[in-house]
Amino acid sequence: MRGLNYCIFKDIDSRELGLFMERCPEKISPKSRDETFTVPGRHGNLTTTDGAFDTYIRSAEFIVKDENRIDEICAHFKGSSWLIFSSEPDRKYKARVANQIEFSHVIRHFKRFAVEFEVQPFGYDIFEQMITKTAPFKLFNIGTFESEPIITIFGNGNITLYVNNKSIYLKEITDKIIIDSEMKNAYNNSVSLNYKMSGDFPVLSLGENNISWAGNVITLEIQPNWRFL
């Protein structure tokens, strides 16, 4: 057993737990969330979609090298975390362990176990960027799908943020405001500032994106959160 395959979950390499991964699970393309209808008098079916994608399961099989670490292993493979497989070292996935009960029983009996990771549809660039700008700029989306960035605006007063042809209006800002498009939340530290924002949460389209602003903005920071299907 050469231990070439591994996964990183909760920032811990599976090899550090004395585990041998037999193989990395195959990459899966997430299924779009479609509904199919039969319309009387119409040939075939009518399919509609809301543009979203479903989660999916990636199952990884391990062999335990040290039985004395079984409790530690069982405790590790619980809950949710970022997940990285050695077969895709530049991608990370949001995942949770979906088979905790079966896991504990199988591992003790066979000294071998499978972890079923329920994976969110998108892979993310493992090399996270934080871009800081003091003047309007263009940003190229390197992913394969539109991204939902986190944008921090340092400034004061009334500010208008422009992302492509969309406008986001920010009222009476003091110091800074953080706009998290994935979580659909605007805040400063632990204080909600959603009431100070109007307009849609910005997304970064495929290709080139134009970002600018009006008002007293000192600095803009953006974490693009590039996404891959």
Secondary structure, DSSP 8 states (H G I E B T S, - for coil): ------EEETTEEGGGGTEEES---------EEEEEE--TTSSS-EEEEEEEE--EEEEEEEEES-GGGHHHHHHHS-SEEEEEETTSTTEEEEEEES-HHHHHHHHHHHSEEEEEEEEEEEEEESS---EEESS-EEEEE-SSB-B--EEEEEEEEEEEEEETTEEEEEEEE-SEEEEETTTTEEEETTEE-GGGEES----B-SEEEEEEEEEEEEEEEEE---EE-
